[in-house]
Amino acid sequence: MPAEKKKSPPAADSFEEAAEELEVITRRLEENPVSLAGLLEDFERGQALLSYCQNTLKSARKRLDLVEAKLQTDMTEDESNESSKLDDDTQDDDVRLF
């Protein structure tokens, strides 16, 4: 019968928790290395946390890009509307002059 793998816990509940745990693992590896099995467990956990953090940052970047694009579109539309109003006013003025 094959050995069952341990189910790894979810990466983290938040980006901040994942980053904090990564710091703890890094310090532990630097200051107090343990057995090879412990090193491998820490490495695997660190990789999972790192992946979680990278994905969270990518997602945040995408959201920021969307917000920025919407703001840019809104600003462009506002400028376009103001330009149209000026053109309409100018056309009205021209008609009134004649």
N, C-alpha and C positions, 0 to 999 in steps of 0.2 A: 504494500500500500504506500503511495507516495506521501511524502511529508507535506503537511498543510503549511501554506505560507501565512505569516501573521498579517492580519488586515491592518494596513497603515491608517492612522487617524487622518481626518481631513487636514489639509494644509494649515488653515487658520481661519478664525472668524473674521479677521480684519487685516488690512495691510499692515497696520501698526503692530499688531500682535505677531505677525509673521516676521517683520523686520526685527522686532525685539528678540524673538526666539533665535533668529539667525545670528544675532550678535552674541547671544549666550552660547550657542554651539561653537561659534568661531573662537570665543575666549577659551572655552573648555578645550578645544583642540589645540590651541596655542599653548596654554598654561599647564594642562594636565591630561596629556594623551592617555587613553585607556587601552584596553586590549584591541586586537585587530577587529574582532567582532563589534566592539563598541565604536571603533573608528568608522567601520562600514555603516553601522546604523546611523551615526551622526551625519555621515556623508550623504546617505540616502535621504534622510530627513531634511538636511540642508538643501539638497537639490529640489525636493518637493516644495519647500518654502520659497526658494529662489524662483522657481517656475510660477508659483502663485503670485509672487510680487511682480514679476515681469508681465504676466497676463493682466494683473490689476492695473499696472501703469499703462499698458497698451490700451486697455479699455477706457481709462481716464483720458488719455490723449485723444482717442477717437471722439469721446463726448465733447471735449474742449474744442476740437476741430469743427464739430457740428454746430456748436454754439457760436463760434467765431464766424463760420460761414453764414449762419442765419443773421447775425448782427450785420455782417458786411452786405448781405442781400437787402436787409431792411434799410440800411443807410443809403444804398444805391437807389432803392425805390423812392425813399424820401427825397433825395436829390433830384431824381427824375420828375417826381410830382411837383416839386418847387419850380423846376425849369419849365414844366408844362404850364403852370399857373402864370409864370412870367411871360411866356410866349402868348398865352391867351389874353393876358392883360395888354400886352403890346399890340396884338391884333385888334383888340377892342379900341385901344387908343387911336390906332391908325384909322379905323372906321369912323370914329367920332370926329376926327380932324377934318374929314372930307365931307 
